[in-house]
C-alpha cells in the first residue's frame, strides 16, 4: 500500500478551496447526480476526494487527470452533507495543475487570453457587427488594471 503524501496534502490545503477535502467521509452523495460521472466512467468525485485525502499527486495533477472532466455544475456542492464542496477542491486541483504546467495547452491558452484581454474569447469586428445586427449592446472594455491586481494576489 502506498503511503500518504502529506506534502501534497499541505499544498492542496494552502490552495483556495482545497482545504475542505480533509472533511470528506466518503459517503458518495457527490456522485449521485453528477453529470460528468453519468457520462464518463473515468470521473467520480468521491474517488477524486479519496485520492486527495491520500495525497495522490500523480493521478490528480498529472497528464490525463480525471479532474478535467468536471463540468463545474456545483451539484456535488449542494448535495454534500459535510460541506466539503468537492467542486471547489477540484478547482483547486486544476489551479495546481496550471501552476505545475500540467494543464492541457488549451487551458493555458484560455488563461493567457484572460490575463491579456480579460476575456476567454477574442471580440472581433464580426462579433461587433453581429451584436449590432441583433440589437445587443456593444461589449465593454475590460478594466485590465483591476484584473492584474487580482492576478497578483
C-alpha positions in Angstrom: 0.0 0.0 0.0 1.2 3.5 -0.9 1.9 5.9 1.9 0.0 9.2 2.3 1.7 12.1 0.6 1.4 14.8 3.3 3.4 17.3 1.4 0.9 17.3 -1.5 -2.0 17.5 1.0 -0.4 20.6 2.6 -0.1 22.1 -0.9 -3.8 21.4 -1.5 -4.7 22.8 1.9 -2.9 26.0 1.1 -4.7 26.4 -2.2 -8.0 28.3 -2.1 -10.9 25.8 -1.9 -8.6 22.8 -1.4 -8.6 22.5 2.4 -12.1 21.1 2.6 -11.0 17.7 1.3 -10.0 16.9 4.8 -13.6 16.6 5.9 -14.8 14.2 3.3 -16.0 10.9 4.8 -16.6 9.2 1.5 -20.4 9.0 1.7 -20.8 9.2 -2.1 -23.5 11.8 -2.1 -21.4 13.9 -4.6 -21.7 11.2 -7.2 -25.5 10.7 -7.3 -26.5 13.5 -9.7 -23.1 14.4 -11.1 -23.5 14.8 -14.9 -19.8 14.1 -15.5 -19.9 10.8 -13.6 -23.1 9.8 -15.5 -21.3 10.2 -18.9 -17.6 9.5 -18.1 -16.6 6.2 -16.5 -13.2 7.9 -15.6 -14.9 10.6 -13.5 -16.0 10.1 -9.9 -15.9 13.0 -7.4 -15.8 10.6 -4.4 -12.7 8.9 -5.8 -11.1 12.2 -6.5 -11.7 13.3 -2.9 -10.3 10.0 -1.7 -7.2 10.5 -3.9 -6.9 14.0 -2.4 -7.1 12.6 1.1 -4.3 10.1 0.3 -2.3 12.8 -1.5 -2.2 11.1 -4.8 -0.5 14.0 -6.6 0.5 12.0 -9.7 -3.1 10.9 -10.5 -4.7 14.3 -9.6 -2.3 16.7 -11.2 -0.6 14.6 -13.9 -1.4 14.4 -17.6 -4.8 12.8 -18.2 -6.1 13.7 -14.8 -9.8 12.9 -14.3 -10.4 16.4 -12.8 -10.7 17.9 -16.3 -14.0 16.0 -16.8 -15.7 18.1 -14.1 -18.3 20.4 -15.6 -18.2 22.7 -12.5 -22.0 22.4 -12.2 -21.9 22.6 -8.4 -24.3 19.7 -7.9 -21.8 18.0 -5.6 -21.5 21.2 -3.6 -25.3 21.2 -3.0 -25.5 17.5 -2.2 -22.6 17.1 0.2 -23.8 16.7 3.8 -20.4 17.6 5.2 -20.0 20.9 3.3 -16.8 19.6 1.6 -17.6 21.4 -1.6 -16.0 18.8 -3.9 -16.1 21.1 -7.0 -14.0 23.7 -5.1 -11.4 21.0 -4.3 -11.4 20.1 -8.0 -11.0 23.7 -9.0 -8.1 24.0 -6.5 -6.5 20.9 -8.1 -7.0 22.5 -11.6 -5.1 25.6 -10.3 -2.3 23.4 -9.0 -2.1 21.8 -12.5 -1.8 25.2 -14.1 1.0 26.1 -11.7 2.8 22.8 -12.4 2.3 23.3 -16.1 0.5 20.0 -16.4 -2.8 21.6 -17.5 -3.8 20.9 -21.2 -2.4 23.5 -23.6 -6.0 24.6 -24.4 -6.4 25.6 -20.7 -3.2 27.6 -20.7 -4.4 29.4 -23.9 -7.6 30.4 -22.2 -5.9 31.6 -19.0 -3.3 33.5 -21.1 -6.2 35.1 -23.0 -7.9 36.2 -19.8 -4.7 37.6 -18.5 -4.1 39.5 -21.7 -7.6 40.7 -22.6 -9.9 39.9 -19.7 -11.9 37.6 -22.0 -11.8 33.9 -22.8 -12.5 34.6 -26.5 -11.5 37.4 -28.8 -14.0 40.1 -29.7 -13.6 40.7 -33.4 -15.2 43.1 -35.9 -17.6 40.3 -36.9 -18.6 39.9 -33.2 -19.3 43.6 -33.0 -21.3 43.6 -36.3 -23.4 40.6 -35.2 -24.2 42.2 -31.8 -25.3 45.3 -33.6 -27.5 43.3 -36.0 -29.1 41.5 -33.1 -29.7 44.8 -31.2 -27.2 43.9 -28.4 -25.1 46.4 -26.6 -21.5 47.0 -27.5 -19.1 44.9 -25.5 -17.5 47.0 -22.8 -13.7 47.2 -22.4 -12.5 45.1 -19.5 -10.7 47.1 -16.7 -7.4 45.3 -17.0 -5.8 47.2 -14.2 -8.2 45.6 -11.7 -7.7 42.2 -13.2 -3.9 42.5 -13.0 -4.3 43.3 -9.3 -6.4 40.2 -8.8 -3.9 38.0 -10.6 -1.1 39.3 -8.4 -2.9 38.3 -5.2 
